[in-house]
Amino acid sequence: MGYEKDRMIQEDDQGWRFSGGMHICWRCLSDPYLRSHVRANSHGFSCDFCERTTRKRPSTVPFDDVMEIIATAIRVRYNDANNETIPWDDEEHCHAGMTYSSYEIVRFEIPTPSEKEEVLRQIIDCLPDYEWCQRNFASFSYRDRYESSWESFFAEPSNTKPDTCSSDSQPNHMMMASQSPKCLTNSEESC
């Protein structure tokens, strides 16, 4: 296979498109983690976004390195709506749940990686043209699972008959020392 075909396969596997060899400096980013990543791993001297060139110390990394971090972070939380269990509305010709475009994900849903318009446009251009939705759309979020389990822990038992193995004067959740071991079968005939 040729180079372009290999590149298309790699882009499909990773879930985002390459930027075409662009470089970015830490000054063009506003996210603290991305800035520190660029500072720690810089090996280029010229930024394609602010057009700043340094002579003594490297200050840029390939934009694809930054894009890999951003795309991985997006994929942790969001997925292609076609790969999730989000229902499709045939009448409206759209998904029946909340979906987002790549533009909306970058602009409104994730922490802003940069204040520069050119950088944000490049990120959006590198992302696939999916209708994105929350990952694991049909399942509870971590917070919902936590709240549900906590509520069920304190829920009142509903019309359940307690197992009584002893007389009414003794609590049914404690076995008194005077009871015989036959009471462990939870049948009143054995007591």
MARDRENLUM-667840 format. One record per residue (C-alpha): residue in three letters; residue number from 1; x, y, z. Coordinates in nm, 2 decimals. Layout:
REM MARDRENLUM-667840
[ALA,NUM,[X,Y,Z]] ...
END
This chain:
REM MARDRENLUM-667840
[MET,1,[0.00,0.00,0.00]] [GLY,2,[0.10,0.36,-0.06]] [TYR,3,[0.18,0.62,0.20]] [GLU,4,[-0.15,0.80,0.17]] [LYS,5,[-0.35,0.48,0.22]] [ASP,6,[-0.14,0.39,0.53]] [ARG,7,[-0.20,0.74,0.66]] [MET,8,[-0.57,0.72,0.61]] [ILE,9,[-0.58,0.39,0.79]] [GLN,10,[-0.38,0.54,1.08]] [GLU,11,[-0.61,0.84,1.10]] [ASP,12,[-0.91,0.62,1.10]] [ASP,13,[-0.76,0.40,1.38]] [GLN,14,[-0.67,0.70,1.60]] [GLY,15,[-0.99,0.89,1.54]] [TRP,16,[-0.85,1.22,1.42]] [ARG,17,[-0.67,1.36,1.11]] [PHE,18,[-0.31,1.47,1.10]] [SER,19,[-0.24,1.85,1.08]] [GLY,20,[0.01,1.84,0.79]] [GLY,21,[0.33,1.90,0.98]] [MET,22,[0.23,2.21,1.18]] [HIS,23,[0.41,2.31,1.50]] [ILE,24,[0.28,2.49,1.80]] [CYS,25,[0.45,2.67,2.09]] [TRP,26,[0.34,2.68,2.45]] [ARG,27,[0.24,3.05,2.42]] [CYS,28,[-0.04,2.96,2.18]] [LEU,29,[-0.21,2.73,2.44]] [SER,30,[-0.40,2.83,2.75]] [ASP,31,[-0.45,2.49,2.91]] [PRO,32,[-0.19,2.44,3.19]] [TYR,33,[-0.14,2.07,3.11]] [LEU,34,[-0.09,2.13,2.74]] [ARG,35,[0.15,2.42,2.81]] [SER,36,[0.36,2.22,3.04]] [HIS,37,[0.37,1.93,2.79]] [VAL,38,[0.49,2.16,2.51]] [ARG,39,[0.76,2.31,2.74]] [ALA,40,[0.88,1.97,2.85]] [ASN,41,[0.89,1.81,2.51]] [SER,42,[0.97,2.10,2.27]] [HIS,43,[1.23,2.04,2.00]] [GLY,44,[1.12,2.28,1.73]] [PHE,45,[1.20,2.65,1.69]] [SER,46,[0.92,2.80,1.48]] [CYS,47,[0.54,2.82,1.56]] [ASP,48,[0.30,2.80,1.27]] [PHE,49,[0.02,2.98,1.47]] [CYS,50,[0.19,3.29,1.62]] [GLU,51,[0.48,3.28,1.37]] [ARG,52,[0.73,3.33,1.66]] [THR,53,[1.08,3.18,1.60]] [THR,54,[1.32,3.12,1.88]] [ARG,55,[1.70,3.08,1.83]] [LYS,56,[1.85,2.96,2.15]] [ARG,57,[1.59,2.71,2.30]] [PRO,58,[1.34,2.49,2.13]] [SER,59,[0.98,2.61,2.21]] [THR,60,[0.75,2.41,1.98]] [VAL,61,[0.62,2.05,1.93]] [PRO,62,[0.44,1.91,1.64]] [PHE,63,[0.07,2.00,1.65]] [ASP,64,[-0.01,1.63,1.61]] [ASP,65,[0.14,1.56,1.96]] [VAL,66,[-0.09,1.82,2.12]] [MET,67,[-0.38,1.69,1.91]] [GLU,68,[-0.32,1.33,2.03]] [ILE,69,[-0.37,1.45,2.39]] [ILE,70,[-0.68,1.65,2.31]] [ALA,71,[-0.84,1.38,2.10]] [THR,72,[-0.77,1.12,2.37]] [ALA,73,[-0.93,1.34,2.63]] [ILE,74,[-1.24,1.39,2.41]] [ARG,75,[-1.27,1.02,2.34]] [VAL,76,[-1.27,0.94,2.72]] [ARG,77,[-1.59,1.13,2.76]] [TYR,78,[-1.75,1.14,2.41]] [ASN,79,[-1.81,0.89,2.13]] [ASP,80,[-1.96,0.88,1.78]] [ALA,81,[-2.33,0.87,1.83]] [ASN,82,[-2.35,0.59,1.57]] [ASN,83,[-2.14,0.37,1.80]] [GLU,84,[-2.35,0.42,2.11]] [THR,85,[-2.70,0.30,2.20]] [ILE,86,[-2.86,0.64,2.14]] [PRO,87,[-3.19,0.60,1.96]] [TRP,88,[-3.26,0.73,1.61]] [ASP,89,[-3.58,0.93,1.54]] [ASP,90,[-3.70,0.84,1.19]] [GLU,91,[-3.95,1.13,1.18]] [GLU,92,[-3.70,1.40,1.27]] [HIS,93,[-3.40,1.22,1.10]] [CYS,94,[-3.18,1.28,1.40]] [HIS,95,[-3.07,1.11,1.72]] [ALA,96,[-3.32,1.12,2.00]] [GLY,97,[-3.07,1.23,2.26]] [MET,98,[-2.82,1.52,2.31]] [THR,99,[-2.55,1.52,2.04]] [TYR,100,[-2.27,1.76,1.96]] [SER,101,[-2.07,1.86,1.66]] [SER,102,[-1.69,1.87,1.68]] [TYR,103,[-1.73,2.25,1.69]] [GLU,104,[-1.95,2.23,1.99]] [ILE,105,[-1.73,1.99,2.17]] [VAL,106,[-1.42,2.21,2.13]] [ARG,107,[-1.60,2.54,2.19]] [PHE,108,[-1.84,2.45,2.47]] [GLU,109,[-1.79,2.11,2.62]] [ILE,110,[-1.42,2.07,2.70]] [PRO,111,[-1.19,2.31,2.88]] [THR,112,[-1.06,2.56,2.63]] [PRO,113,[-0.72,2.44,2.50]] [SER,114,[-0.63,2.78,2.35]] [GLU,115,[-0.76,3.14,2.33]] [LYS,116,[-0.63,3.17,1.97]] [GLU,117,[-0.90,3.13,1.70]] [GLU,118,[-0.65,2.96,1.46]] [VAL,119,[-0.56,2.69,1.71]] [LEU,120,[-0.93,2.61,1.78]] [ARG,121,[-1.01,2.60,1.41]] [GLN,122,[-0.72,2.36,1.35]] [ILE,123,[-0.84,2.13,1.64]] [ILE,124,[-1.19,2.12,1.49]] [ASP,125,[-1.05,2.05,1.15]] [CYS,126,[-0.84,1.76,1.28]] [LEU,127,[-1.14,1.60,1.46]] [PRO,128,[-1.37,1.37,1.26]] [ASP,129,[-1.71,1.50,1.14]] [TYR,130,[-1.91,1.29,1.39]] [GLU,131,[-2.23,1.36,1.58]] [TRP,132,[-2.08,1.32,1.92]] [CYS,133,[-2.26,1.20,2.23]] [GLN,134,[-2.17,1.12,2.59]] [ARG,135,[-1.98,0.79,2.60]] [ASN,136,[-2.19,0.50,2.74]] [PHE,137,[-2.50,0.71,2.66]] [ALA,138,[-2.76,0.46,2.79]] [SER,139,[-2.59,0.39,3.13]] [PHE,140,[-2.57,0.58,3.45]] [SER,141,[-2.28,0.82,3.50]] [TYR,142,[-2.05,0.77,3.79]] [ARG,143,[-2.24,1.03,3.99]] [ASP,144,[-2.58,0.88,3.91]] [ARG,145,[-2.46,0.53,4.00]] [TYR,146,[-2.32,0.66,4.33]] [GLU,147,[-2.64,0.85,4.42]] [SER,148,[-2.86,0.55,4.32]] [SER,149,[-2.66,0.31,4.53]] [TRP,150,[-2.66,0.54,4.82]] [GLU,151,[-3.04,0.59,4.80]] [SER,152,[-3.11,0.22,4.77]] [PHE,153,[-2.88,0.16,5.08]] [PHE,154,[-3.12,0.38,5.29]] [ALA,155,[-3.44,0.27,5.12]] [GLU,156,[-3.71,0.12,5.34]] [PRO,157,[-3.78,-0.25,5.29]] [SER,158,[-4.10,-0.28,5.10]] [ASN,159,[-4.35,-0.53,5.24]] [THR,160,[-4.10,-0.80,5.32]] [LYS,161,[-4.17,-1.05,5.60]] [PRO,162,[-3.88,-1.07,5.84]] [ASP,163,[-3.74,-1.41,5.90]] [THR,164,[-3.83,-1.50,6.26]] [CYS,165,[-3.67,-1.79,6.42]] [SER,166,[-3.73,-1.70,6.78]] [SER,167,[-3.99,-1.56,7.00]] [ASP,168,[-4.12,-1.20,6.95]] [SER,169,[-3.93,-1.08,7.25]] [GLN,170,[-3.59,-1.15,7.08]] [PRO,171,[-3.47,-0.94,6.79]] [ASN,172,[-3.46,-1.13,6.47]] [HIS,173,[-3.13,-1.00,6.36]] [MET,174,[-2.93,-1.13,6.66]] [MET,175,[-2.89,-1.49,6.76]] [MET,176,[-2.90,-1.53,7.13]] [ALA,177,[-2.67,-1.76,7.30]] [SER,178,[-2.96,-1.96,7.45]] [GLN,179,[-3.09,-2.05,7.10]] [SER,180,[-3.02,-2.39,6.95]] [PRO,181,[-2.81,-2.42,6.63]] [LYS,182,[-3.12,-2.56,6.45]] [CYS,183,[-3.25,-2.20,6.44]] [LEU,184,[-3.00,-2.11,6.17]] [THR,185,[-3.23,-2.28,5.91]] [ASN,186,[-3.48,-1.99,5.93]] [SER,187,[-3.78,-2.22,5.96]] [GLU,188,[-4.00,-2.19,6.27]] [GLU,189,[-4.06,-2.56,6.29]] [SER,190,[-3.70,-2.62,6.37]] [CYS,191,[-3.69,-2.39,6.67]] 
END
